[in-house]
Each structure stands twice: as C-alpha cells, then as structure tokens.
C-alpha cells in the first residue's frame, strides 16, 4: 500500500516527513498538480495546535486527487527514478563550473553589459515535472534567443502545427541564424533562425493590442529600447519578410474574430456598416458566428443572424456548424436561437431559389 511505502510501515508520521518524501522524488510543493493536496495539508496544519501527524485517514483525504501522480513518484516510475542522486551530480557540475571565470557578458546589446558576470544558476524540469534549482535562479534575466523554442511551442499550442508551418519551415538553413534568407517556398527555414522567430512572434496573440501583447510576453521596456537601437539586422529581416509577403495576416479576419470572441457588438456593427464581409473565415474555417456560438455571446449571435443574415450552415475544418459549437459548450439558449434561425434561413433560401428558378423559366420561354 502506498501509505506504508511512504511511512516505512508506521501507522503515523509527521506531515513534514511526507513533504520531505514528496520532495525526494523531484516534485515540489509548488507543483500545480499538487495544489489541492498541499492546500488540504495546510488547512490541517492551521487547525492543529501542535505537530500534525499523518495517518491513513489524513493521507487518503489529502492524496485522493493525486493518487496516480504520487503512485508513480513513490514507486520510482518517473523518468529519473533516483532523483536525489541525479541532483547530486547536477550540483557537482554546477559548483565545478562556478569556478570558471573565462568569457565575458554579451556586448552586442548595451543593456546586457550591465549584468553581473558572477551570477550563475541552473534550473531543470524533467518531462514528468521533477524540478531542481541551484544558484542564482531567482534573478530575472532576458531570455534572448533562448525564447525561440518556447514561443514556437506557444504558437503551436495556440494554432496547431499545420497552421504554423504554413508560414515557417522545418529544415536547417545552413546559414547563420541572422541571415536574410528564405527557403524555396519563400518561408523562413525554421523557427530557430531570426526570420522564423519574427514570424512566430507575429502569430502569437494576433488579435490583441500592443499593450496586451507586451504584457503577455513580460515586456521589459529598457531592454526592448536597447535592442531597438542596435537591432538593424532584425529590422532588415523584418522588411525582407514584408517584401516577400511572408505571413501577411488578414487584419480584417483577426479584428472580426476578436470582436466576436469578446462579445463586442459595437465593433461588429462598425465592421458591418463599413461593408466588411461578416462571413470571413479564420485558419480553422470558423466564421464569427462559430466563435460567438462557442463563447455563448447571445447578443452577438442575434446581431449576426438577424441583422447580418449570415449563413448558419458554414462548416469549419472539423465539420461543425455554429450550432454544434454552442451545443458542445453547453449554451442551450444559443442552440435554440440557432435552430430557429436555421429553419428561417433554409426557408428564405428555398424561396429565393424558387423565385430565381421561376424567373429564369420565364426568360427561357420569352426567348
């Protein structure tokens, strides 16, 4: 039984013993997967006058929601089963490396020269979420090009692999990371070169304003300004991408979808009055009606259906119509409105087709 594995056969152990056992597997108490477990332990400690002893009942209460994760941890089924031994090796490497004082801080961006060359820290996280940090790991620093794989992962998570690689390739370029070059399809070779990273950045949160986007990326004005003053080549790459029409995002689609997503009827009304096509599709072939239905924005659904008379039968790349999205996300009131609108739309379409057919028949007879 897992409880006795942790307590080594004892019926009760101090809660601190349980916490230490968890940490020995590589899991930290700040792990979001253990939030519920740690919250219950904190509550038990607060309600107790003295030291809290963990028995089977408290163990079951605290661990119930994390039994699978903790079973893997304590039965040494994680990718690194002997994590404490692994940590010892990492720490040895860290302290050995700390003795090295060769090299200099980066000078190609003025603000980076202000960093202390004595700062040195190592943090790691395994695929199972085992974590360890040693050294100056609490000092914020600019990721620079280290952010490229991270922003690529974020972009793929937001839009999917197919969408991302419509704009960026997957192959090595054979050139320097900051060279002005594209592949034979006029795309950056991959997300790890500067051209690819610039395109990937433009694909993340395309519907938000600059302030919100800077906040999302943890924007640091001083470093940005320093980079801006010395980043001539990156500017050149940006203009080169613009010249080649790489990633020419349709701002109308972005603005339209963002308004539908946020329930902004006023913005949608402005778009409609400016003669914008209200059935524009995004990269998943979803229309504003799909977005509004999925979000449950009744006022937007009513505006698009009653005022704009959009087609309710447009299918996205998964074969869903707007009503399917409303049904999937539990917006029953929207489902009812769309069902009624579909009937009216079908009737109107049928009448229009009949009138057109009748008119065409009369023309044929007259001829």
C-alpha atoms as one frame of an Amber mdcrd trajectory, in Angstrom:
protein
   0.000   0.000   0.000   1.286   3.462  -0.933   0.798   4.874   2.577   3.027
   2.263   4.187   5.589   2.667   1.400   5.974   6.304   2.437   5.811   5.725
   6.206   8.013   2.611   6.052   5.367   0.574   7.871   4.469   3.112  10.572
   0.816   3.965  11.287   1.585   7.671  11.680   4.339  10.014  10.557   4.797
  13.792  10.866   3.449  15.754   7.917   6.971  17.105   7.441   8.102  13.523
   6.764   5.505  13.221   3.983   6.565  16.569   2.466  10.222  15.519   2.533
   9.318  12.224   0.853   7.470  14.076  -1.904  10.425  16.409  -2.496  12.812
  13.467  -2.690  11.000  12.261  -5.823  11.615  15.598  -7.564   8.118  17.008
  -7.052   7.901  20.409  -5.386   5.117  21.594  -3.112   4.513  24.431  -5.591
   3.681  21.936  -8.352   0.248  22.985  -9.691  -0.742  19.320  -9.916  -0.382
  19.067  -6.125  -2.254  22.286  -5.345  -5.308  20.539  -3.859  -3.167  18.134
  -1.819  -0.980  20.898  -0.380  -3.996  23.088   0.386  -5.564  20.311   2.473
  -2.305  19.758   4.325  -2.004  23.490   5.066  -5.568  23.506   6.357  -4.852
  20.538   8.634  -1.751  22.277   9.999  -3.667  25.508  10.662  -6.426  23.661
  12.526  -3.987  21.747  14.716  -2.498  23.116  17.931   0.665  21.035  17.719
   2.580  18.989  15.193   0.298  17.312  12.677   0.683  13.565  12.316  -0.373
  11.996   9.046  -2.353   8.786   9.460  -4.164   6.755   6.820  -7.311   8.879
   7.046  -5.497  12.196   6.533  -3.366  10.609   3.821  -6.456   9.419   1.939
  -8.074  12.844   2.310  -5.047  14.761   1.052  -3.760  12.400  -1.605  -7.032
  11.136  -3.095  -6.992  13.510  -6.050  -3.294  12.904  -6.801  -3.055   9.168
  -6.221  -1.905   8.370  -9.778   0.838  11.017  -9.812   2.132  10.175  -6.333
   1.985   6.438  -7.013   4.285   6.938  -9.994   6.555   9.154  -7.903   6.943
   6.906  -4.850   7.201   3.720  -6.883  10.064   5.309  -8.823   8.282   5.245
 -12.162   9.338   8.759 -13.172  11.836   9.319 -15.986  14.554   9.828 -13.332
  13.743   7.322 -10.556  16.748   8.167  -8.341  16.237  11.915  -8.412  18.281
  12.754  -5.305  21.340  11.035  -6.787  20.737  12.887 -10.039  20.531  16.196
  -8.146  23.864  15.421  -6.512  25.506  15.045  -9.918  23.927  18.285 -11.178
  25.128  20.170  -8.097  28.664  18.837  -8.556  28.650  20.072 -12.155  27.255
  23.422 -11.020  29.936  24.056  -8.387  32.710  22.865 -10.697  31.509  25.201
 -13.439  31.207  28.063 -10.971  34.997  28.084 -10.649  35.337  29.013 -14.320
  35.771  32.755 -14.881  36.629  32.829 -18.578  34.484  34.678 -21.102  32.531
  37.919 -20.931  28.929  39.026 -20.758  27.242  39.805 -24.085  28.117  43.204
 -25.539  26.121  43.253 -28.777  23.223  44.870 -26.879  24.267  47.703 -24.497
  21.839  46.805 -21.719  23.173  43.230 -21.490  26.609  44.511 -20.474  25.128
  45.585 -17.123  24.596  42.004 -15.969  26.994  40.685 -13.346  29.364  38.014
 -14.701  29.320  36.392 -11.247  25.666  35.340 -11.470  25.320  31.635 -12.183
  22.300  29.407 -11.770  20.883  26.163 -13.109  17.239  25.086 -13.210  15.831
  21.938 -14.735  12.481  20.259 -15.201  12.021  16.709 -16.477   9.179  15.506
 -18.681   7.467  14.210 -15.523   7.690  17.568 -13.778  10.626  16.771 -11.488
  12.334  20.086 -10.739  15.573  21.287  -9.247  17.259  24.691  -8.992  20.666
  25.676  -7.682  22.470  29.027  -7.598  21.186  32.449  -8.634  17.921  31.192
 -10.102  15.697  33.939  -8.660  17.406  36.757 -10.560  15.342  37.771 -13.640
  17.190  37.763 -16.941  16.373  38.321 -20.594  15.943  35.043 -22.491  17.092
  36.490 -25.833  17.259  33.650 -28.397  16.542  31.042 -25.721  12.905  32.079
 -26.089  12.678  30.737 -29.653  11.711  27.132 -28.800   9.353  28.408 -26.099
   7.470  30.806 -28.362   7.341  28.104 -31.043   5.665  25.771 -28.536   3.195
  28.510 -27.545   2.332  29.243 -31.176   1.798  25.558 -31.975  -0.382  25.222
 -28.876  -2.498  28.203 -29.977  -2.803  27.466 -33.688  -1.682  23.900 -34.391
   1.311  22.577 -36.326  -0.315  22.808 -39.751  -1.145  26.497 -39.351   2.333
  27.419 -38.038   4.247  25.559 -40.732   2.181  27.218 -43.406   4.402  30.223
 -42.623   7.639  28.677 -41.276   9.636  25.685 -42.487  11.167  22.785 -40.539
  14.587  22.304 -42.115  18.063  23.694 -41.244  19.166  26.626 -43.362  22.905
  26.033 -43.455  23.434  29.753 -42.838  23.986  31.977 -39.806  20.962  32.440
 -37.558  20.502  36.091 -38.572  21.000  35.817 -42.339  18.459  37.376 -44.705
  17.358  34.175 -46.414  14.203  32.166 -47.083  13.678  28.642 -48.377  12.457
  27.707 -51.860   8.851  28.312 -50.734   9.701  31.838 -49.571   9.369  30.869
 -45.904  11.920  31.137 -43.085  13.754  27.822 -42.876  12.713  27.067 -39.276
  11.538  28.736 -36.031  15.067  28.844 -34.580  16.544  31.367 -37.020  15.742
  35.044 -36.510  13.465  35.276 -39.544  11.456  32.300 -38.304  11.281  33.648
 -34.762   9.979  37.009 -36.013   7.192  35.277 -37.938   6.346  33.031 -34.968
   6.116  36.095 -32.709   3.600  37.691 -35.065   1.423  34.566 -34.885   1.078
  34.635 -31.091  -1.995  36.523 -29.827  -2.579  38.265 -33.185  -5.935  39.686
 -32.109  -4.798  41.710 -29.093  -3.433  45.246 -28.962   0.253  46.022 -28.391
  -0.126  46.738 -24.674  -1.797  43.375 -24.025   0.738  41.571 -26.178   3.685
  43.185 -24.374   2.127  42.206 -21.043   1.665  38.622 -22.227   5.353  38.401
 -23.158   6.503  40.089 -19.917   7.671  43.113 -21.877  10.725  44.938 -20.475
  10.918  48.455 -21.909  14.595  49.192 -21.124  15.879  46.041 -22.785  13.488
  46.486 -25.690  14.735  50.030 -26.254  18.344  48.838 -26.099  17.596  46.079
 -28.607  15.690  48.512 -30.816  18.637  50.905 -31.037  21.067  48.188 -32.126
  18.827  45.717 -33.960  19.399  46.935 -37.509  19.739  43.430 -38.918  16.495
  42.266 -37.324  14.780  45.328 -38.789  16.261  44.377 -42.151  14.935  40.838
 -41.753  11.511  42.224 -40.884  11.401  44.403 -44.002  12.707  41.498 -46.079
   9.828  39.342 -44.816   7.415  42.162 -45.614   8.815  42.494 -49.131   8.388
  38.753 -49.708   4.855  38.936 -48.252   5.619  36.329 -45.626   2.847  35.896
 -43.048   0.563  38.594 -44.443  -2.072  38.232 -41.739  -5.561  39.343 -42.712
  -6.224  42.066 -40.161  -9.914  42.120 -41.062 -10.264  38.467 -40.087  -8.321
  38.989 -36.859 -10.368  42.029 -35.836 -13.645  40.381 -36.774 -12.897  37.188
 -34.855 -11.620  39.075 -31.835 -14.806  41.159 -31.682 -16.936  38.005 -31.895
 -14.828  36.293 -29.229 -15.059  39.213 -26.809 -18.765  39.853 -27.443 -18.166
  43.346 -28.849 -21.391  44.021 -30.782 -20.474  47.693 -31.278 -17.291  46.739
 -33.137 -19.169  44.174 -35.230 -21.764  46.797 -36.132 -18.979  49.154 -37.286
 -17.481  46.394 -39.417 -20.871  45.632 -40.976 -21.518  49.317 -41.727 -18.108
  49.535 -43.417 -19.245  46.752 -45.793 -16.895  44.159 -44.301 -17.733  40.572
 -45.189 -19.276  39.165 -41.995 -18.722  35.545 -43.026 -14.926  35.752 -43.228
 -13.220  32.564 -42.043 -10.176  32.054 -39.854  -7.481  29.407 -40.349  -9.862
  26.748 -38.974 -12.608  27.836 -41.407 -14.603  29.212 -38.484 -16.848  32.219
 -39.001 -17.682  34.904 -36.420 -20.929  33.008 -35.803 -18.903  29.911 -34.854
 -16.868  31.957 -32.373 -19.873  33.728 -30.833 -21.813  30.463 -30.528 -18.890
  28.709 -28.838 -18.471  31.590 -26.372 -22.207  31.838 -25.678 -22.467  35.514
 -26.691 -26.216  35.685 -27.341 -26.210  39.360 -28.366 -23.543  38.689 -30.997
 -25.405  35.631 -32.298 -28.601  37.689 -32.611 -26.786  40.513 -34.400 -25.083
  38.207 -36.902 -28.264  36.253 -37.588 -30.961  38.932 -37.515 -29.053  41.959
 -38.808 -26.315  40.429 -40.971 -28.242  37.336 -42.125 -25.045  35.245 -42.164
 -25.081  31.635 -43.313 -25.571  29.341 -40.262 -24.586  26.211 -42.177 -20.910
  27.020 -42.823 -18.743  24.110 -41.649 -15.345  24.520 -40.000 -12.432  22.181
 -40.663 -13.902  19.663 -38.209 -17.242  19.659 -39.992 -19.063  21.624 -37.282
 -21.635  24.341 -37.884 -22.109  27.145 -35.300 -24.961  25.305 -33.559 -22.638
  22.329 -32.974 -20.193  24.609 -31.148 -22.943  26.091 -28.987 -24.139  22.584
 -28.140 -20.615  21.359 -27.356 -20.029  24.159 -24.844 -23.449  23.866 -23.217
 -25.048  27.116 -24.404 -28.598  25.761 -24.723 -30.207  29.188 -25.181 -27.910
  29.864 -28.138 -28.692  26.412 -29.565 -32.431  27.197 -29.562 -31.904  30.549
 -31.273 -29.693  28.982 -33.942 -32.125  26.116 -34.562 -34.912  28.612 -35.225
 -32.633  30.759 -37.380 -31.539  27.732 -39.418 -35.171  26.932 -40.219 -35.893
  30.515 -41.268 -32.672  30.727 -43.268 -33.440  27.464 -45.082 -36.974  28.658
 -45.838 -35.761  32.011 -47.169 -33.064  30.328 -49.243 -35.605  27.903 -50.664
 -37.996  30.720 -51.560 -35.207  32.696 -53.192 -34.121  29.666 -55.215 -37.730
  29.058 -56.301 -38.186  32.681 -57.356 -34.896  32.631 -59.269 -35.880  29.391
 -60.994 -39.310  30.805 -61.906 -37.751  33.991 -63.237 -35.249  32.012 -65.297
 -38.035  29.842 -66.717 -39.965  32.923 -67.831 -36.854  34.279 -69.511 -36.301
  30.987 -71.311 -39.901  30.949 -72.564 -39.686  34.516 -73.795 -36.530  33.651
 -75.699
